[in-house]
Amino acid sequence: MLGLLRVLVCHPSSVAFAPMEHPIRPDDNTGNSPELAPIRVAMADAALDAVAIVPGANFKKLFKRDFHLMERPLLVLIPLVGEAVAIVPNLELASFAEINFQGLVFDWRDEDGYRRAFADAASAMPQLASARFGIEAQRMRVFEYMALQASFANAKFVDAHADISTIRLHKTIDEVELLRRAIAISERALAATLDEVAIGQSEKQIEGMLVKQLFAHGAQGLSFQPIVAAGDNSAQPHASARADYFIKRGDALLFDFGANWEGYNADITRTFFVGEASDYDREFYQTVLAANQRGRQVCRCETSAGDGDDAVQQVLETSRFAEFVRHKTGHGLGLEVHEAPQIMRGNSQRLASGMVFTIEPGLYREGECGVRIEDVVLATDEGNECLTTFPRDLRVVGG
């Protein structure tokens, strides 16, 4: 297994590289690895000479595997032309071999530290000495950035997180199927949980029931810590379940959660009422539902993300509940719970086939009640498809 790696721990200067011409296009056969083709297209579009990828969603998309971000840096440096280089903790070499990385690998041990590995990587890539280097600024830690700066002292480092992440923007058929699986698990788990909900249970107790059902129905993990919020807590968009609040008649009961399947995340929100719903709360709910329906109609192939958000927000803002709007309409979904495209005002990006995003309008009366209804939508050549199917009509539970 380790034979798949070419590990260099000393004398990397014996590796020869041709001088870099600027601008570089990703059409050279040197270091041509098929899995790197998408990132090199993104790099060329963003006028980047190289990128540094750390474990996370982009890493997983490229190499079909991820590693934990811990105190030990693990990076892959990808030039626009030429051979990629990896910096890998020695204890991860066997695991790293499984991705069949086609490039140089510099390993390092805890007792020696990682700085020599960074320096050796830089020596092996002299053409990047003054390169324009893209980094994942929303993912890379400061100490990794500082190590790169020290080793590529004359390089210019730029935030290319959005440019790099375009490799995940259009989901493949296989990726959509993984999302469908995660969503189906989530919806079955919610249905089973609602059958157990009763007045007098705590938010934390209901959260535990939901998590149990998610794993019972096949989840491999959680997309994020579920939000189970009742009464006044439901008016906090990112609430945490309370152990000392017990649901009572008339409460809103909001669930925002998702199962993870093979790295892909579901993200669903439904709001219910416990025992009964007042006429005012019914109107409040129906306003959100109308906005959700509008979003699922409008947010389709060739619509701009900003126009989609406008259409949804207009439903809320022309209602008598306009003062209770708190957030944009939605976000992309896939290997990350929040990724591109952002369904928000000012975003001129056109929705295109293969993009997956949420439609999740909400209204929040602080101290009283919140309602959010969230669905997952796939843009298609024909328009769109809603991947979530859980009923949206107002439902009273636990009565």
C-alpha positions in Angstrom: 0.0 0.0 0.0 2.8 2.4 0.9 4.3 1.6 -2.5 1.7 3.9 -4.1 3.4 6.9 -2.6 6.7 8.5 -3.6 7.8 9.8 -0.2 10.6 12.3 -0.1 12.0 13.3 3.3 15.3 14.7 2.1 17.1 15.9 -1.0 14.0 17.0 -3.0 16.2 19.3 -5.0 17.1 16.4 -7.3 13.7 16.8 -8.8 13.9 19.1 -11.9 11.1 21.4 -12.9 10.8 23.6 -16.0 10.5 27.4 -15.4 6.9 28.5 -15.2 5.5 30.7 -17.9 2.7 33.2 -17.0 -0.1 32.8 -17.5 -0.2 29.0 -17.3 -3.1 27.0 -18.9 -4.0 23.5 -17.6 -3.3 21.9 -20.9 0.2 20.5 -20.2 0.6 16.8 -19.8 3.1 17.1 -17.0 1.5 15.9 -13.8 -1.8 15.4 -15.6 -4.0 13.5 -13.1 -7.7 13.2 -14.2 -9.0 13.8 -10.7 -7.3 17.3 -10.7 -8.8 18.4 -14.0 -11.9 20.2 -12.4 -9.7 22.1 -9.9 -7.3 23.1 -12.7 -10.2 24.5 -14.8 -11.3 26.5 -11.7 -7.7 27.7 -11.2 -7.4 28.9 -14.7 -10.6 30.8 -14.5 -9.4 32.5 -11.4 -5.9 33.2 -12.7 -4.3 31.1 -10.0 -0.9 29.5 -10.4 -1.5 27.0 -7.6 -3.9 26.1 -4.8 -3.5 24.6 -1.3 -6.2 22.2 -0.3 -6.7 21.1 3.3 -9.0 18.3 4.5 -12.7 19.2 4.0 -15.4 19.2 1.3 -13.1 20.2 -1.6 -10.5 17.6 -0.6 -13.2 14.9 -0.4 -14.6 16.0 -3.8 -11.2 15.7 -5.4 -9.8 12.6 -3.7 -13.0 10.7 -2.5 -11.7 10.7 1.1 -11.4 13.1 3.9 -9.1 13.5 6.9 -9.8 15.1 10.3 -8.4 18.6 10.8 -6.3 18.2 13.9 -3.1 19.7 15.2 -1.1 18.0 12.5 -1.3 19.8 9.1 -2.1 17.8 6.0 -2.1 19.7 2.7 -2.1 19.1 -1.0 -0.4 21.7 -3.2 -1.7 21.7 -6.7 0.1 23.7 -9.4 -1.8 24.7 -12.6 0.9 22.8 -14.5 3.0 20.1 -13.1 3.0 17.6 -10.4 1.0 18.0 -7.2 2.7 17.7 -3.8 1.4 16.6 -0.5 2.5 17.3 3.1 1.3 14.4 5.2 1.8 13.4 8.9 3.8 10.2 9.0 1.0 8.4 11.0 -1.4 9.2 8.1 0.7 7.7 5.4 -1.1 4.4 5.2 -4.5 6.1 5.0 -3.2 8.7 2.5 -2.0 5.8 0.3 -5.6 4.8 -0.2 -6.4 7.8 -2.4 -3.7 6.7 -4.9 -2.2 10.2 -5.0 -0.2 10.9 -8.1 2.5 13.2 -6.9 5.3 13.8 -4.4 4.6 13.2 -0.7 6.6 14.7 2.1 5.9 13.2 5.4 6.9 14.4 8.9 6.9 13.1 12.4 5.7 14.7 15.6 9.1 14.8 17.1 10.6 16.7 14.1 7.7 19.0 13.4 6.2 19.9 10.1 8.2 23.0 9.0 10.9 20.9 7.2 8.2 19.2 5.2 6.8 22.5 4.1 10.3 23.8 3.2 11.0 20.6 1.2 7.7 20.9 -0.6 8.6 24.4 -1.6 12.0 23.3 -2.8 10.4 20.7 -5.0 8.2 23.4 -6.6 10.6 26.2 -7.5 8.3 27.4 -10.2 5.9 28.5 -7.5 8.4 30.7 -5.7 6.4 33.9 -6.7 3.2 32.2 -7.6 -0.4 33.5 -7.1 -1.5 30.9 -4.6 -5.2 30.3 -3.8 -6.2 29.2 -0.4 -9.4 28.0 1.2 -9.7 31.0 3.6 -12.9 29.7 5.2 -11.2 26.3 6.0 -7.5 26.7 6.3 -6.2 27.5 9.8 -3.8 30.3 10.6 -0.9 28.1 11.5 -1.1 26.3 8.1 -1.3 29.6 6.3 1.8 30.9 8.2 3.8 27.7 7.4 3.0 28.3 3.7 4.0 31.9 3.9 7.3 31.0 5.5 8.1 28.4 2.8 6.8 30.4 -0.2 8.0 33.8 1.0 7.6 35.6 -2.4 4.3 34.0 -3.3 1.0 36.0 -3.2 -1.7 34.3 -1.2 -5.3 35.1 -2.1 -8.6 34.0 -0.7 -9.9 31.6 -3.5 -12.4 29.7 -1.4 -15.3 30.5 -3.6 -13.3 29.8 -6.8 -12.0 26.5 -5.5 -15.4 25.4 -4.3 -16.9 25.7 -7.8 -15.8 22.1 -8.3 -18.7 21.1 -6.0 -21.3 23.5 -7.6 -22.9 21.0 -10.0 -23.8 17.7 -8.5 -23.4 14.5 -10.5 -26.2 11.9 -10.8 -24.4 9.8 -8.2 -24.2 12.7 -5.8 -27.9 13.5 -6.2 -28.7 9.9 -5.4 -26.6 10.1 -2.2 -28.5 13.3 -1.2 -31.8 11.5 -1.9 -30.8 8.7 0.4 -29.8 11.2 3.2 -33.1 13.0 2.7 -35.2 9.8 2.8 -33.6 8.7 6.0 -34.3 12.1 7.5 -37.9 12.1 6.5 -38.6 8.6 7.9 -36.9 9.6 11.1 -39.0 12.7 11.5 -42.2 10.8 10.9 -41.3 8.2 13.6 -40.3 11.0 16.1 -43.6 12.8 15.6 -45.5 9.6 16.6 -43.7 9.8 20.0 -44.1 13.5 20.7 -46.3 14.3 23.8 -47.1 17.3 25.9 -44.7 17.6 28.8 -41.6 16.3 27.0 -38.6 18.5 27.1 -36.9 19.8 23.9 -33.8 17.9 24.8 -35.8 14.7 25.2 -37.4 15.2 21.8 -34.0 15.9 20.3 -32.7 12.6 21.7 -35.7 10.8 20.2 -35.0 12.3 16.8 -31.3 11.4 16.9 -32.2 7.8 17.9 -34.6 7.6 14.9 -32.0 9.0 12.5 -29.6 6.3 13.3 -32.3 3.6 13.5 -33.3 4.5 9.9 -29.8 4.3 8.6 -28.0 7.6 9.1 -24.2 7.3 9.0 -23.9 10.6 10.9 -25.6 13.9 11.5 -25.4 16.8 9.1 -25.2 19.1 12.2 -26.5 19.1 15.7 -30.3 19.0 15.3 -32.4 22.0 16.2 -35.4 21.1 18.3 -37.1 24.3 19.6 -40.5 24.9 21.1 -42.4 28.0 22.2 -40.3 31.1 22.5 -37.2 29.1 21.5 -38.6 28.5 18.1 -38.1 32.2 17.4 -34.3 31.8 17.6 -33.2 30.6 14.1 -30.3 28.7 15.5 -31.7 27.6 18.8 -30.4 24.9 21.1 -32.6 22.3 22.7 -33.3 23.0 26.4 -33.5 20.3 29.0 -35.6 22.5 31.3 -38.4 23.5 28.9 -41.3 21.1 28.5 -43.6 21.5 25.6 -47.1 22.7 26.2 -50.4 23.1 24.3 -50.2 25.9 21.7 -46.4 25.8 21.3 -44.8 25.9 18.0 -42.3 22.9 17.7 -39.6 23.4 15.1 -37.2 20.7 13.8 -34.2 21.6 11.7 -31.9 18.6 11.1 -30.5 16.1 8.6 -28.9 12.8 8.1 -25.5 12.4 6.6 -25.0 9.6 4.1 -21.6 8.9 2.4 -20.5 12.4 3.3 -23.6 14.1 1.8 -26.0 16.1 4.0 -29.7 16.4 4.2 -31.1 19.7 5.7 -34.8 19.8 6.4 -37.0 22.1 8.6 -40.6 21.6 9.5 -42.6 23.4 12.1 -45.6 21.9 13.9 -47.9 23.0 16.7 -48.5 21.2 19.9 -52.1 20.3 20.8 -53.6 23.3 19.0 -52.8 26.3 16.9 -54.4 29.7 17.3 -55.9 31.5 14.3 -53.1 34.0 14.4 -50.4 31.3 14.4 -52.2 29.6 11.6 -52.1 32.7 9.5 -48.4 33.2 10.5 -47.7 29.6 9.3 -49.6 30.0 6.1 -47.6 33.0 5.2 -44.3 31.1 5.5 -45.8 28.2 3.5 -46.8 30.6 0.7 -43.3 31.9 0.6 -41.9 28.4 0.5 -44.2 27.4 -2.3 -43.2 30.6 -4.2 -39.5 29.7 -3.8 -40.0 26.2 -5.1 -41.8 27.6 -8.2 -39.4 30.4 -9.0 -35.9 28.9 -8.1 -35.2 26.9 -11.2 -32.7 26.6 -14.0 -31.8 30.0 -15.5 -33.3 32.1 -12.6 -30.8 34.1 -10.8 -30.3 33.3 -7.1 -31.0 37.0 -6.3 -34.3 37.0 -8.2 -35.3 33.8 -6.4 -34.8 35.4 -3.1 -36.6 38.5 -4.1 -39.7 36.5 -5.1 -39.7 34.7 -1.7 -39.0 37.7 0.4 -41.8 39.7 -1.3 -44.3 37.2 -0.1 -43.2 37.8 3.5 -42.6 41.5 3.2 -46.0 42.3 1.7 -47.8 40.3 4.5 -48.7 41.8 7.8 -45.8 39.9 9.3 -43.0 41.8 7.4 -41.3 42.9 10.6 -40.5 39.3 11.5 -38.2 38.5 8.6 -34.7 37.6 9.7 -32.7 35.9 6.9 -32.2 35.0 3.2 -34.1 32.3 1.4 -31.5 29.5 1.2 -28.1 28.0 0.5 -26.4 25.3 -1.5 -26.2 21.8 0.0 -23.9 18.8 -0.6 -20.7 17.8 1.1 -21.2 20.9 3.2 -24.5 22.0 4.8 -23.9 25.6 3.7 -22.2 26.0 0.3 -22.8 27.8 -3.0 -25.1 28.9 -4.4 -26.5 31.3 -1.9 -30.1 32.1 -2.5 -29.9 35.8 -1.5 -30.5 39.2 -2.7 -27.7 40.7 -4.8 -26.5 37.3 -6.0 -26.6 37.5 -9.8 -25.5 33.9 -10.2 -27.8 31.9 -12.5 -29.1 28.6 -11.2 -28.0 25.8 -13.5 -28.6 22.1 -13.9 -27.1 20.1 -11.1 -27.1 22.8 -8.4 -28.8 21.8 -5.2 -30.0 24.4 -2.7 -32.5 25.0 0.1 -35.7 27.0 0.1 -36.2 27.9 3.8 -38.2 31.1 4.4 -39.0 31.9 8.0 -40.8 34.3 10.3 -39.7 34.9 13.9 -41.7 36.7 16.7 -39.1 37.1 19.3 -40.1 35.7 22.7 -43.2 34.0 21.2 -43.0 31.8 18.1 -41.0 31.0 15.0 -41.9 29.2 11.8 -39.5 27.9 9.2 -40.3 25.5 6.3 -37.2 24.2 4.5 -37.0 22.0 1.4 -34.1 20.8 -0.8 -34.4 21.7 -4.5 -32.4 20.4 -7.5 -32.1 22.6 -10.6 -32.6 20.6 -13.8 -32.7 21.2 -17.5 -36.5 21.1 -17.2 -36.6 23.6 -14.3 -36.3 22.0 -10.9 -37.1 19.0 -8.7 -37.9 19.2 -5.0 -36.0 16.4 -3.4 -37.8 16.7 -0.1 -41.3 15.3 0.1 -42.3 15.5 3.8 -45.8 17.1 4.0 -45.9 20.9 4.5 -49.5 21.5 5.5 -50.0 22.8 9.1 -50.0 19.8 11.5 -50.9 19.6 15.1 -48.9 17.0 17.1 -48.8 15.6 20.6 -52.4 16.4 21.4 
